[in-house]
Amino acid sequence: MIVVLYLILGAAAGLMAGLFGVGGGLIIVPALIVSFSFQDLSPDILTQLAIGTSLATIIFTSLSSIKTHHSKGAIDWALVKRLTVGIVIGAVLGSIFADYLPGDTLQMIIGIYALTVAVQMGFDIKPTAQHDLPQGAGLTVAGGIIGAISALFGIGGGSLTVPYLSWCRVEMRNAVATSSACGLPIAVAGVCSYIVTGWNNPELPAYSLGYIYLPAFFGIIITSTVFAKQGAKLAHSLPSHVLKRYFALLLLVVGSKFIFF
């Protein structure tokens, strides 16, 4: 029954990621936290376990997304390389920081982030292109911030990278494609860190690899990729502004749950 639950979760996460154009982490992490709570896992580790597992699934969804965008020539690989150093450092630091935070504190931070994204999507707030891409260490620092926040929340970073690149005058098509490529180093660095920080934790359930819960990981990746494609197809037949408002409402509920309940 648990495996079936994760298959359904993967399908739902993939469908909504395809529909709303955001990474599945915003759906997977809250759903896994609730699922792990029902399984009576220790509250001291279930949030970190949800985040690590979410990042592991993002590796596969990122690869699929990269293939699509690369085939259209939309990824700025030179920009990806410049961001990656900071992303990897930030993702490692964010993962280590998450390991030290109490589970309830981490959930509250996730709730605040979900509410922030809900407001951004609900009111369609977009940054105005005002600056050029920074040179030298500036882009490394930006990548570090994106990597740290993404690893802390278990997301691929699209909700951070796309607005940042748009603000730096990168064309939206290239910003989205480049962001999808940046999701891979975020996920890989984050997963490696969550495996190390969770290694030999006595409270972890069976079939865990550090803070990666393998049954949930395999269940989600089996269905998420397939349903993401279906969600993307469905998105073209529905009005985008309505979809964004529905997703914003969902994030509003999720964020409120973690902050107030």
ChimeraX commands (.cxc) that place a marker at each C-alpha (Angstrom):
marker #1 position 0.00,0.00,0.00 radius 0.5
marker #1 position 2.87,2.37,0.77 radius 0.5
marker #1 position 4.41,1.75,-2.66 radius 0.5
marker #1 position 1.04,2.46,-4.30 radius 0.5
marker #1 position 0.86,5.70,-2.33 radius 0.5
marker #1 position 4.24,6.81,-3.69 radius 0.5
marker #1 position 3.23,5.88,-7.24 radius 0.5
marker #1 position 0.16,8.09,-6.85 radius 0.5
marker #1 position 2.28,10.87,-5.33 radius 0.5
marker #1 position 4.70,10.69,-8.25 radius 0.5
marker #1 position 1.83,10.89,-10.71 radius 0.5
marker #1 position 0.30,13.89,-8.90 radius 0.5
marker #1 position 3.66,15.68,-8.62 radius 0.5
marker #1 position 4.49,15.06,-12.26 radius 0.5
marker #1 position 1.05,16.14,-13.45 radius 0.5
marker #1 position 1.13,19.38,-11.47 radius 0.5
marker #1 position 4.73,20.10,-12.45 radius 0.5
marker #1 position 3.74,19.75,-16.09 radius 0.5
marker #1 position 0.57,21.79,-15.65 radius 0.5
marker #1 position 2.01,24.66,-13.65 radius 0.5
marker #1 position 5.56,24.79,-14.98 radius 0.5
marker #1 position 7.28,24.43,-11.61 radius 0.5
marker #1 position 9.47,21.74,-10.16 radius 0.5
marker #1 position 7.78,18.84,-8.44 radius 0.5
marker #1 position 9.68,19.53,-5.22 radius 0.5
marker #1 position 7.10,22.09,-4.13 radius 0.5
marker #1 position 4.56,19.26,-4.20 radius 0.5
marker #1 position 6.71,16.27,-3.24 radius 0.5
marker #1 position 8.25,17.66,-0.04 radius 0.5
marker #1 position 4.97,18.59,1.72 radius 0.5
marker #1 position 3.32,15.35,0.56 radius 0.5
marker #1 position 6.21,13.24,1.83 radius 0.5
marker #1 position 6.20,15.03,5.18 radius 0.5
marker #1 position 2.53,14.14,5.61 radius 0.5
marker #1 position 3.11,10.58,4.38 radius 0.5
marker #1 position 6.07,10.02,6.72 radius 0.5
marker #1 position 4.01,11.38,9.61 radius 0.5
marker #1 position 1.33,8.74,8.93 radius 0.5
marker #1 position 4.08,6.11,8.93 radius 0.5
marker #1 position 5.03,7.24,12.45 radius 0.5
marker #1 position 8.58,8.16,11.49 radius 0.5
marker #1 position 10.51,10.22,14.00 radius 0.5
marker #1 position 9.67,13.94,13.74 radius 0.5
marker #1 position 13.38,14.60,14.25 radius 0.5
marker #1 position 14.27,13.22,10.81 radius 0.5
marker #1 position 11.12,13.02,8.66 radius 0.5
marker #1 position 11.46,16.55,7.23 radius 0.5
marker #1 position 15.09,16.03,6.22 radius 0.5
marker #1 position 14.11,12.63,4.80 radius 0.5
marker #1 position 11.40,14.27,2.68 radius 0.5
marker #1 position 13.77,16.95,1.36 radius 0.5
marker #1 position 16.57,14.51,0.53 radius 0.5
marker #1 position 14.18,12.14,-1.23 radius 0.5
marker #1 position 12.68,15.00,-3.23 radius 0.5
marker #1 position 16.11,16.11,-4.42 radius 0.5
marker #1 position 16.89,12.55,-5.52 radius 0.5
marker #1 position 13.79,12.49,-7.74 radius 0.5
marker #1 position 14.74,15.86,-9.22 radius 0.5
marker #1 position 17.91,14.33,-10.69 radius 0.5
marker #1 position 15.78,12.28,-13.07 radius 0.5
marker #1 position 13.22,14.97,-13.87 radius 0.5
marker #1 position 16.08,17.42,-14.55 radius 0.5
marker #1 position 17.71,15.01,-17.00 radius 0.5
marker #1 position 14.43,14.67,-18.88 radius 0.5
marker #1 position 13.92,18.44,-18.97 radius 0.5
marker #1 position 17.53,19.09,-20.03 radius 0.5
marker #1 position 17.19,16.71,-22.97 radius 0.5
marker #1 position 14.11,18.56,-24.22 radius 0.5
marker #1 position 15.56,22.07,-23.85 radius 0.5
marker #1 position 18.98,21.10,-25.26 radius 0.5
marker #1 position 17.37,19.65,-28.37 radius 0.5
marker #1 position 15.87,23.11,-28.99 radius 0.5
marker #1 position 19.19,24.86,-28.40 radius 0.5
marker #1 position 17.79,26.97,-25.58 radius 0.5
marker #1 position 20.30,26.21,-22.80 radius 0.5
marker #1 position 23.16,28.66,-22.27 radius 0.5
marker #1 position 25.78,26.11,-21.22 radius 0.5
marker #1 position 28.45,28.76,-20.61 radius 0.5
marker #1 position 26.12,30.41,-18.10 radius 0.5
marker #1 position 25.33,27.04,-16.49 radius 0.5
marker #1 position 29.06,26.41,-15.97 radius 0.5
marker #1 position 29.53,29.83,-14.37 radius 0.5
marker #1 position 26.65,29.24,-11.97 radius 0.5
marker #1 position 27.48,25.64,-11.12 radius 0.5
marker #1 position 30.46,26.31,-8.82 radius 0.5
marker #1 position 28.36,28.50,-6.54 radius 0.5
marker #1 position 25.36,26.17,-6.84 radius 0.5
marker #1 position 27.33,23.14,-5.65 radius 0.5
marker #1 position 28.90,25.01,-2.71 radius 0.5
marker #1 position 25.55,26.49,-1.74 radius 0.5
marker #1 position 23.70,23.18,-2.03 radius 0.5
marker #1 position 26.21,21.44,0.24 radius 0.5
marker #1 position 26.00,24.21,2.84 radius 0.5
marker #1 position 22.19,24.31,2.63 radius 0.5
marker #1 position 21.99,20.55,3.19 radius 0.5
marker #1 position 24.30,20.70,6.18 radius 0.5
marker #1 position 22.30,23.57,7.65 radius 0.5
marker #1 position 19.05,21.62,7.19 radius 0.5
marker #1 position 20.51,18.71,9.18 radius 0.5
marker #1 position 21.03,20.98,12.18 radius 0.5
marker #1 position 17.56,22.52,12.14 radius 0.5
marker #1 position 14.73,21.01,14.22 radius 0.5
marker #1 position 12.06,19.43,12.05 radius 0.5
marker #1 position 9.29,21.84,13.07 radius 0.5
marker #1 position 11.50,24.86,12.37 radius 0.5
marker #1 position 12.40,23.49,8.96 radius 0.5
marker #1 position 8.73,22.91,8.16 radius 0.5
marker #1 position 7.89,26.49,9.12 radius 0.5
marker #1 position 10.60,27.80,6.79 radius 0.5
marker #1 position 9.22,25.61,3.98 radius 0.5
marker #1 position 5.75,26.98,4.73 radius 0.5
marker #1 position 6.97,30.57,4.48 radius 0.5
marker #1 position 8.62,29.80,1.15 radius 0.5
marker #1 position 5.45,28.14,-0.16 radius 0.5
marker #1 position 3.42,31.24,0.79 radius 0.5
marker #1 position 5.96,33.47,-0.94 radius 0.5
marker #1 position 5.72,31.49,-4.17 radius 0.5
marker #1 position 1.91,31.46,-3.83 radius 0.5
marker #1 position 1.84,35.26,-3.71 radius 0.5
marker #1 position 4.25,35.53,-6.65 radius 0.5
marker #1 position 2.22,33.16,-8.81 radius 0.5
marker #1 position -1.19,34.32,-7.66 radius 0.5
marker #1 position -0.49,37.97,-8.50 radius 0.5
marker #1 position 1.80,37.11,-11.44 radius 0.5
marker #1 position 4.67,39.16,-10.02 radius 0.5
marker #1 position 7.60,39.20,-12.43 radius 0.5
marker #1 position 10.96,40.94,-12.06 radius 0.5
marker #1 position 11.76,43.75,-14.45 radius 0.5
marker #1 position 14.93,43.27,-16.49 radius 0.5
marker #1 position 17.19,45.88,-14.91 radius 0.5
marker #1 position 20.71,44.49,-14.62 radius 0.5
marker #1 position 23.28,42.70,-16.71 radius 0.5
marker #1 position 24.70,39.38,-15.59 radius 0.5
marker #1 position 27.42,39.96,-12.97 radius 0.5
marker #1 position 31.01,39.16,-13.78 radius 0.5
marker #1 position 33.54,37.16,-11.79 radius 0.5
marker #1 position 32.51,36.22,-8.25 radius 0.5
marker #1 position 29.11,37.87,-8.54 radius 0.5
marker #1 position 27.59,35.00,-10.48 radius 0.5
marker #1 position 29.19,32.47,-8.12 radius 0.5
marker #1 position 27.57,34.20,-5.14 radius 0.5
marker #1 position 24.20,34.21,-6.92 radius 0.5
marker #1 position 24.57,30.50,-7.67 radius 0.5
marker #1 position 25.50,29.86,-4.05 radius 0.5
marker #1 position 22.34,31.55,-2.77 radius 0.5
marker #1 position 20.16,29.66,-5.25 radius 0.5
marker #1 position 21.84,26.35,-4.40 radius 0.5
marker #1 position 21.58,26.82,-0.64 radius 0.5
marker #1 position 17.89,27.76,-0.65 radius 0.5
marker #1 position 17.01,24.99,-3.11 radius 0.5
marker #1 position 18.80,22.31,-1.09 radius 0.5
marker #1 position 17.18,23.58,2.09 radius 0.5
marker #1 position 13.69,23.24,0.57 radius 0.5
marker #1 position 14.23,20.16,-1.64 radius 0.5
marker #1 position 13.47,21.95,-4.91 radius 0.5
marker #1 position 15.19,22.24,-8.28 radius 0.5
marker #1 position 15.55,26.00,-7.97 radius 0.5
marker #1 position 13.42,27.05,-10.94 radius 0.5
marker #1 position 11.33,29.42,-8.83 radius 0.5
marker #1 position 14.58,31.21,-7.93 radius 0.5
marker #1 position 16.78,30.85,-11.01 radius 0.5
marker #1 position 14.22,31.92,-13.62 radius 0.5
marker #1 position 13.31,35.24,-11.91 radius 0.5
marker #1 position 16.99,35.97,-11.26 radius 0.5
marker #1 position 18.05,35.36,-14.85 radius 0.5
marker #1 position 15.08,37.37,-16.14 radius 0.5
marker #1 position 16.12,40.23,-13.85 radius 0.5
marker #1 position 19.57,40.00,-15.46 radius 0.5
marker #1 position 18.13,40.51,-18.95 radius 0.5
marker #1 position 18.26,36.86,-20.01 radius 0.5
marker #1 position 15.47,36.07,-22.48 radius 0.5
marker #1 position 12.67,34.11,-20.78 radius 0.5
marker #1 position 13.00,31.11,-23.10 radius 0.5
marker #1 position 16.71,30.82,-22.30 radius 0.5
marker #1 position 16.15,31.57,-18.60 radius 0.5
marker #1 position 13.73,28.65,-18.24 radius 0.5
marker #1 position 15.96,26.28,-20.21 radius 0.5
marker #1 position 19.13,27.30,-18.36 radius 0.5
marker #1 position 17.32,26.98,-15.05 radius 0.5
marker #1 position 16.37,23.40,-15.89 radius 0.5
marker #1 position 20.04,22.59,-16.46 radius 0.5
marker #1 position 21.00,24.24,-13.15 radius 0.5
marker #1 position 18.55,21.94,-11.38 radius 0.5
marker #1 position 20.86,18.96,-11.99 radius 0.5
marker #1 position 23.91,20.18,-9.99 radius 0.5
marker #1 position 21.56,21.40,-7.26 radius 0.5
marker #1 position 20.00,17.94,-6.98 radius 0.5
marker #1 position 23.25,15.96,-7.26 radius 0.5
marker #1 position 25.15,18.07,-4.71 radius 0.5
marker #1 position 22.15,18.13,-2.38 radius 0.5
marker #1 position 21.59,14.37,-2.59 radius 0.5
marker #1 position 25.24,13.58,-1.88 radius 0.5
marker #1 position 25.16,15.88,1.14 radius 0.5
marker #1 position 21.89,14.46,2.49 radius 0.5
marker #1 position 23.28,10.94,2.16 radius 0.5
marker #1 position 26.40,11.89,4.14 radius 0.5
marker #1 position 24.62,13.92,6.83 radius 0.5
marker #1 position 22.00,11.21,7.37 radius 0.5
marker #1 position 24.39,8.27,7.24 radius 0.5
marker #1 position 24.07,5.92,10.24 radius 0.5
marker #1 position 21.29,7.98,11.82 radius 0.5
marker #1 position 19.63,5.39,14.11 radius 0.5
marker #1 position 16.14,6.89,13.65 radius 0.5
marker #1 position 16.01,6.32,9.89 radius 0.5
marker #1 position 13.58,3.65,8.61 radius 0.5
marker #1 position 14.72,0.55,6.74 radius 0.5
marker #1 position 15.64,1.00,3.06 radius 0.5
marker #1 position 17.07,4.45,3.61 radius 0.5
marker #1 position 20.31,5.71,2.08 radius 0.5
marker #1 position 21.13,8.53,4.43 radius 0.5
marker #1 position 18.21,10.95,4.13 radius 0.5
marker #1 position 16.99,9.27,0.91 radius 0.5
marker #1 position 14.03,6.94,1.46 radius 0.5
marker #1 position 14.35,4.48,-1.42 radius 0.5
marker #1 position 10.73,3.15,-1.58 radius 0.5
marker #1 position 9.42,6.71,-1.97 radius 0.5
marker #1 position 12.19,7.60,-4.42 radius 0.5
marker #1 position 11.52,4.69,-6.78 radius 0.5
marker #1 position 7.75,5.02,-6.51 radius 0.5
marker #1 position 7.84,8.70,-7.42 radius 0.5
marker #1 position 10.26,8.51,-10.37 radius 0.5
marker #1 position 8.33,5.64,-11.98 radius 0.5
marker #1 position 5.23,7.78,-12.51 radius 0.5
marker #1 position 6.34,11.43,-12.27 radius 0.5
marker #1 position 8.10,11.63,-15.65 radius 0.5
marker #1 position 5.19,10.05,-17.51 radius 0.5
marker #1 position 2.58,12.29,-15.93 radius 0.5
marker #1 position 4.72,15.42,-16.31 radius 0.5
marker #1 position 4.44,14.99,-20.07 radius 0.5
marker #1 position 0.67,14.59,-19.79 radius 0.5
marker #1 position 0.45,17.67,-17.58 radius 0.5
marker #1 position 2.44,19.70,-20.10 radius 0.5
marker #1 position 0.06,18.64,-22.88 radius 0.5
marker #1 position -2.97,19.49,-20.76 radius 0.5
marker #1 position -1.51,22.90,-19.91 radius 0.5
marker #1 position -1.72,23.93,-23.56 radius 0.5
marker #1 position -5.48,23.42,-23.56 radius 0.5
marker #1 position -6.19,25.37,-20.36 radius 0.5
marker #1 position -5.76,29.12,-19.63 radius 0.5
marker #1 position -2.39,29.67,-17.96 radius 0.5
marker #1 position -3.56,32.47,-15.64 radius 0.5
marker #1 position -6.27,30.21,-14.20 radius 0.5
marker #1 position -3.79,27.37,-13.69 radius 0.5
marker #1 position -1.38,29.65,-11.83 radius 0.5
marker #1 position -4.12,30.84,-9.50 radius 0.5
marker #1 position -5.18,27.29,-8.66 radius 0.5
marker #1 position -1.59,26.34,-7.95 radius 0.5
marker #1 position -1.13,29.47,-5.85 radius 0.5
marker #1 position -4.19,28.46,-3.83 radius 0.5
marker #1 position -2.72,24.99,-3.31 radius 0.5
marker #1 position 0.57,26.48,-2.09 radius 0.5
marker #1 position -1.36,28.83,0.16 radius 0.5
marker #1 position -2.99,25.83,1.86 radius 0.5
marker #1 position 0.33,23.97,2.11 radius 0.5
marker #1 position 2.18,26.97,3.53 radius 0.5
marker #1 position -0.55,27.75,6.03 radius 0.5
marker #1 position -0.59,24.14,7.20 radius 0.5
marker #1 position 3.12,24.17,8.05 radius 0.5
marker #1 position 3.06,27.57,9.69 radius 0.5
marker #1 position -0.20,27.61,11.64 radius 0.5
marker #1 position -1.18,23.96,12.23 radius 0.5
marker link #1:1,2 radius 0.2
marker link #1:2,3 radius 0.2
marker link #1:3,4 radius 0.2
marker link #1:4,5 radius 0.2
marker link #1:5,6 radius 0.2
marker link #1:6,7 radius 0.2
marker link #1:7,8 radius 0.2
marker link #1:8,9 radius 0.2
marker link #1:9,10 radius 0.2
marker link #1:10,11 radius 0.2
marker link #1:11,12 radius 0.2
marker link #1:12,13 radius 0.2
marker link #1:13,14 radius 0.2
marker link #1:14,15 radius 0.2
marker link #1:15,16 radius 0.2
marker link #1:16,17 radius 0.2
marker link #1:17,18 radius 0.2
marker link #1:18,19 radius 0.2
marker link #1:19,20 radius 0.2
marker link #1:20,21 radius 0.2
marker link #1:21,22 radius 0.2
marker link #1:22,23 radius 0.2
marker link #1:23,24 radius 0.2
marker link #1:24,25 radius 0.2
marker link #1:25,26 radius 0.2
marker link #1:26,27 radius 0.2
marker link #1:27,28 radius 0.2
marker link #1:28,29 radius 0.2
marker link #1:29,30 radius 0.2
marker link #1:30,31 radius 0.2
marker link #1:31,32 radius 0.2
marker link #1:32,33 radius 0.2
marker link #1:33,34 radius 0.2
marker link #1:34,35 radius 0.2
marker link #1:35,36 radius 0.2
marker link #1:36,37 radius 0.2
marker link #1:37,38 radius 0.2
marker link #1:38,39 radius 0.2
marker link #1:39,40 radius 0.2
marker link #1:40,41 radius 0.2
marker link #1:41,42 radius 0.2
marker link #1:42,43 radius 0.2
marker link #1:43,44 radius 0.2
marker link #1:44,45 radius 0.2
marker link #1:45,46 radius 0.2
marker link #1:46,47 radius 0.2
marker link #1:47,48 radius 0.2
marker link #1:48,49 radius 0.2
marker link #1:49,50 radius 0.2
marker link #1:50,51 radius 0.2
marker link #1:51,52 radius 0.2
marker link #1:52,53 radius 0.2
marker link #1:53,54 radius 0.2
marker link #1:54,55 radius 0.2
marker link #1:55,56 radius 0.2
marker link #1:56,57 radius 0.2
marker link #1:57,58 radius 0.2
marker link #1:58,59 radius 0.2
marker link #1:59,60 radius 0.2
marker link #1:60,61 radius 0.2
marker link #1:61,62 radius 0.2
marker link #1:62,63 radius 0.2
marker link #1:63,64 radius 0.2
marker link #1:64,65 radius 0.2
marker link #1:65,66 radius 0.2
marker link #1:66,67 radius 0.2
marker link #1:67,68 radius 0.2
marker link #1:68,69 radius 0.2
marker link #1:69,70 radius 0.2
marker link #1:70,71 radius 0.2
marker link #1:71,72 radius 0.2
marker link #1:72,73 radius 0.2
marker link #1:73,74 radius 0.2
marker link #1:74,75 radius 0.2
marker link #1:75,76 radius 0.2
marker link #1:76,77 radius 0.2
marker link #1:77,78 radius 0.2
marker link #1:78,79 radius 0.2
marker link #1:79,80 radius 0.2
marker link #1:80,81 radius 0.2
marker link #1:81,82 radius 0.2
marker link #1:82,83 radius 0.2
marker link #1:83,84 radius 0.2
marker link #1:84,85 radius 0.2
marker link #1:85,86 radius 0.2
marker link #1:86,87 radius 0.2
marker link #1:87,88 radius 0.2
marker link #1:88,89 radius 0.2
marker link #1:89,90 radius 0.2
marker link #1:90,91 radius 0.2
marker link #1:91,92 radius 0.2
marker link #1:92,93 radius 0.2
marker link #1:93,94 radius 0.2
marker link #1:94,95 radius 0.2
marker link #1:95,96 radius 0.2
marker link #1:96,97 radius 0.2
marker link #1:97,98 radius 0.2
marker link #1:98,99 radius 0.2
marker link #1:99,100 radius 0.2
marker link #1:100,101 radius 0.2
marker link #1:101,102 radius 0.2
marker link #1:102,103 radius 0.2
marker link #1:103,104 radius 0.2
marker link #1:104,105 radius 0.2
marker link #1:105,106 radius 0.2
marker link #1:106,107 radius 0.2
marker link #1:107,108 radius 0.2
marker link #1:108,109 radius 0.2
marker link #1:109,110 radius 0.2
marker link #1:110,111 radius 0.2
marker link #1:111,112 radius 0.2
marker link #1:112,113 radius 0.2
marker link #1:113,114 radius 0.2
marker link #1:114,115 radius 0.2
marker link #1:115,116 radius 0.2
marker link #1:116,117 radius 0.2
marker link #1:117,118 radius 0.2
marker link #1:118,119 radius 0.2
marker link #1:119,120 radius 0.2
marker link #1:120,121 radius 0.2
marker link #1:121,122 radius 0.2
marker link #1:122,123 radius 0.2
marker link #1:123,124 radius 0.2
marker link #1:124,125 radius 0.2
marker link #1:125,126 radius 0.2
marker link #1:126,127 radius 0.2
marker link #1:127,128 radius 0.2
marker link #1:128,129 radius 0.2
marker link #1:129,130 radius 0.2
marker link #1:130,131 radius 0.2
marker link #1:131,132 radius 0.2
marker link #1:132,133 radius 0.2
marker link #1:133,134 radius 0.2
marker link #1:134,135 radius 0.2
marker link #1:135,136 radius 0.2
marker link #1:136,137 radius 0.2
marker link #1:137,138 radius 0.2
marker link #1:138,139 radius 0.2
marker link #1:139,140 radius 0.2
marker link #1:140,141 radius 0.2
marker link #1:141,142 radius 0.2
marker link #1:142,143 radius 0.2
marker link #1:143,144 radius 0.2
marker link #1:144,145 radius 0.2
marker link #1:145,146 radius 0.2
marker link #1:146,147 radius 0.2
marker link #1:147,148 radius 0.2
marker link #1:148,149 radius 0.2
marker link #1:149,150 radius 0.2
marker link #1:150,151 radius 0.2
marker link #1:151,152 radius 0.2
marker link #1:152,153 radius 0.2
marker link #1:153,154 radius 0.2
marker link #1:154,155 radius 0.2
marker link #1:155,156 radius 0.2
marker link #1:156,157 radius 0.2
marker link #1:157,158 radius 0.2
marker link #1:158,159 radius 0.2
marker link #1:159,160 radius 0.2
marker link #1:160,161 radius 0.2
marker link #1:161,162 radius 0.2
marker link #1:162,163 radius 0.2
marker link #1:163,164 radius 0.2
marker link #1:164,165 radius 0.2
marker link #1:165,166 radius 0.2
marker link #1:166,167 radius 0.2
marker link #1:167,168 radius 0.2
marker link #1:168,169 radius 0.2
marker link #1:169,170 radius 0.2
marker link #1:170,171 radius 0.2
marker link #1:171,172 radius 0.2
marker link #1:172,173 radius 0.2
marker link #1:173,174 radius 0.2
marker link #1:174,175 radius 0.2
marker link #1:175,176 radius 0.2
marker link #1:176,177 radius 0.2
marker link #1:177,178 radius 0.2
marker link #1:178,179 radius 0.2
marker link #1:179,180 radius 0.2
marker link #1:180,181 radius 0.2
marker link #1:181,182 radius 0.2
marker link #1:182,183 radius 0.2
marker link #1:183,184 radius 0.2
marker link #1:184,185 radius 0.2
marker link #1:185,186 radius 0.2
marker link #1:186,187 radius 0.2
marker link #1:187,188 radius 0.2
marker link #1:188,189 radius 0.2
marker link #1:189,190 radius 0.2
marker link #1:190,191 radius 0.2
marker link #1:191,192 radius 0.2
marker link #1:192,193 radius 0.2
marker link #1:193,194 radius 0.2
marker link #1:194,195 radius 0.2
marker link #1:195,196 radius 0.2
marker link #1:196,197 radius 0.2
marker link #1:197,198 radius 0.2
marker link #1:198,199 radius 0.2
marker link #1:199,200 radius 0.2
marker link #1:200,201 radius 0.2
marker link #1:201,202 radius 0.2
marker link #1:202,203 radius 0.2
marker link #1:203,204 radius 0.2
marker link #1:204,205 radius 0.2
marker link #1:205,206 radius 0.2
marker link #1:206,207 radius 0.2
marker link #1:207,208 radius 0.2
marker link #1:208,209 radius 0.2
marker link #1:209,210 radius 0.2
marker link #1:210,211 radius 0.2
marker link #1:211,212 radius 0.2
marker link #1:212,213 radius 0.2
marker link #1:213,214 radius 0.2
marker link #1:214,215 radius 0.2
marker link #1:215,216 radius 0.2
marker link #1:216,217 radius 0.2
marker link #1:217,218 radius 0.2
marker link #1:218,219 radius 0.2
marker link #1:219,220 radius 0.2
marker link #1:220,221 radius 0.2
marker link #1:221,222 radius 0.2
marker link #1:222,223 radius 0.2
marker link #1:223,224 radius 0.2
marker link #1:224,225 radius 0.2
marker link #1:225,226 radius 0.2
marker link #1:226,227 radius 0.2
marker link #1:227,228 radius 0.2
marker link #1:228,229 radius 0.2
marker link #1:229,230 radius 0.2
marker link #1:230,231 radius 0.2
marker link #1:231,232 radius 0.2
marker link #1:232,233 radius 0.2
marker link #1:233,234 radius 0.2
marker link #1:234,235 radius 0.2
marker link #1:235,236 radius 0.2
marker link #1:236,237 radius 0.2
marker link #1:237,238 radius 0.2
marker link #1:238,239 radius 0.2
marker link #1:239,240 radius 0.2
marker link #1:240,241 radius 0.2
marker link #1:241,242 radius 0.2
marker link #1:242,243 radius 0.2
marker link #1:243,244 radius 0.2
marker link #1:244,245 radius 0.2
marker link #1:245,246 radius 0.2
marker link #1:246,247 radius 0.2
marker link #1:247,248 radius 0.2
marker link #1:248,249 radius 0.2
marker link #1:249,250 radius 0.2
marker link #1:250,251 radius 0.2
marker link #1:251,252 radius 0.2
marker link #1:252,253 radius 0.2
marker link #1:253,254 radius 0.2
marker link #1:254,255 radius 0.2
marker link #1:255,256 radius 0.2
marker link #1:256,257 radius 0.2
marker link #1:257,258 radius 0.2
marker link #1:258,259 radius 0.2
marker link #1:259,260 radius 0.2
marker link #1:260,261 radius 0.2
view
